[in-house]
Amino acid sequence: MTEPERTTFDHSVLGTREHISLGLDTFGDAPLDGAPGNHAETLREVVAEAVLADRVGVDYIGLGEHHRADYAISAPDVVLAAIAGQTERIRLGTGVTVLSSDDPIRVYQRFATLDAVSNGRAEVQLGRGSFIESFGLFGLELGDYDRLFSEKLDLFATLQHEQPVTWEGSVRPPLVEAKVYPTTTAGKVPAWVGVGGTPESVVRAARYGMPLMLAVIGGSPAAFVPLAELYRDALGQLGHPELPIGMHSPGHVAATDELAREQLYPHQADLYTRLGRERGWPPYSRIQFEQAASAQGALFVGSPETVAQKIAWAARTLGLSRFQLKYSVGSLPHDQRLESVRLYGEEVVPRVRELLAGS
């Protein structure tokens, strides 16, 4: 008996420059008041927000992995499976899976399983993450930061062929003709590489033929144009076809610009001031907020029209195939997050498509 012929994965499901994919991200930001059940309640809220996103036409929901008290999602694939059972069309993935502190084989198996139960809607975004708690938690040395990600990404890319794996590195024992199950209907679990701005990471994504996700959380999206150009140049030099480039940025949508800013600012300020105490930054100010919320800043906050105009500008500037709005910021209340999701799906998404179609 011969093995059935595999199909070639169609990257257009991830979005194209002609038909941008518009998604949402959340880390499951949780209140820090110490009340029992805060994380459990936050996780249920995340599921409800994703179900609403599916209903109002959002293309993608991404869950970020963290291992801290201020974020409830440490096992995004489990939460995504719960979402899969209550949704029909929205694509399901991460933002990001911290591959450095995980086992690539288990990551592949979990997302291949998610792909099966969601009828082909799973993908994974692989990155180093912006926090380091997972290293100590899982018995890893922070000094191995670069080597762990580099080798584990190499193994994951090998697993994407869904053939017996022979692989050798320094972070685990070698594999010889190892078979990994389950396999997927499409022939691979699609994977993006999430980067924060280092050229080496951009070139690495191109080398493995993986779509690129730019985390734009400060400055201006326009500052990332050289990285997008570097990625496309590297793809061409390596003989790969053009692949999607995506962008992740925080924000919030409300009925008016004033309401959106007033709802978001106290939670944004509290979050960044708290993180600043850990990292030696000064307290977050209203001036910083307004600069980030300006027409070319990294914070996508405002009315549906304001946010749509800004997304369309960023898409044209970077040649995006996907945009992902991180709609949960600090302790922003669940009802405001739900309204942000609703407005994003019902008003921002169609308006962005209209603006890009006319450009």
Residue, then its C-alpha position, 0 to 999 in steps of 0.5 A: m500500500t502506498e501512502p496517500e498523496r499529500t496536498t500542498f498547503d494553501h497559504s491564502v487562508l492566512g490572508t493575502r495583500e489583496h484580501i487582508s485577514l483581520g484578527l484579534d489577539t488576547f493574553g487573557d489579561a486578568p485582574l490582580d486583586g487576588a480574588p479566588g477564581n479570577h483566572a477561571e473567570t477570565l478564561r471563560e470571558v476569553v471563550a465568550e469573546a472569541v465566540l462573539a468574534d466568530r459571529v461578527g466576522v473576525d477572521y482570526i483569534g490569537l491567544g498569547e501564552h504567559h506564565r504570570a499572575d497578570y495573564a490567565i492563558s498559559a495553555p492556549d491550545v486548551v482554550l482554543a479547543a474550547i473555542a473550536g467547539q463553539t465556533e464555525r469559521i474563525r481561524l484559531g491560533t496563538g500570539v505567541t507560543v513560546l517555543s523556546s520553553d516547550d517541546p516542538i513535538r508536543v506543540y505540533q501534536r497539540f495543534a495538529t489535534l486542534d486542526a482536526v477538531s476545528n475542521g482545519r482552522a488551526e495555526v500556530q505563531l512561534g516566538r520567544g515571548s516577551f517574558i522569561e518566567s517559563f525558563g525557570l518554571f520548566g527548568l531551562e537556563l536563560g543563557d540558552y535563550d538563543r540556542l533553544f529557540s533556534e534549534k527548536l524552530d528547526l525541529f518544528a519546521t522538520l515536523q511540518h513535512e509530516q514524514p518520519v523525522t531524523w533530526e539531531g541538535s544539542v537541546r534534546p536526544p536525536l530522532v531517527e525516523a521518528k513518526v509523529y501523530p496525528t497528521t493533518t488533512a492539509g499536510k501541515v500545521p501552518a506556522w508563523v514566526g513572531v518577531g519584535g524587530t531583530p533582523e536575524s529573526v526576520v531572515r530566519a523566518a524567511r529561511y524556513g519559509m514561514p510567514l512573518m508576524l511583526a509585533v508592533i507595540g511601540g513607535s510607528p508601524a512605518a519604522f518596520v518597513p525595512l524589516a518587511e523589505l528584508y523579509r521579502d528580499a530574503l524570500g526571493q534570494l532563497g527561492h521562496p514565493e511571497l509569503p504573508i506578513g502580519m502585524h500585531s498591535p494593541g488597541h481598543v474600539a468604542a463608539t467615539d474616539e473620546l470614549a475609546r481613549e477614556q476607557l483604555y487609558p487608565h488600564q493602559a497606564d496601569l499595565y505599562t507602569r506596572l511593567g515599567r517597575e519590573r524593567g526600569w521604565p518611568p511611569y507611563s504618562r498621558i503624553q505617551f498614550e496620546q503619541a501612541a494613539s496618534a495617526q501613525g503610532a502603535l496604539f489602534v484606539g478610537s471609533p470604528e472609522t478611526v481604527a479602520q483608517k489606521i489599519a488600512w494605512a498600516a496595511r498599505t505601508l507594510g504590505l500586510s496580509r494580516f492585522q491582529l488587534k490586541y483588544s484586551v489591555g490590563s483590567l479593561p472590563h469584559d463588557q468593554r472588550l465585548e463591545s470592542v470585539r463587536l465593533y471591530g467585526e461589524e464595522v472595522v473589518p468591512r470598512v478596512r476592506e472597503l478602504l483597501a479595495g479603493s486604494 
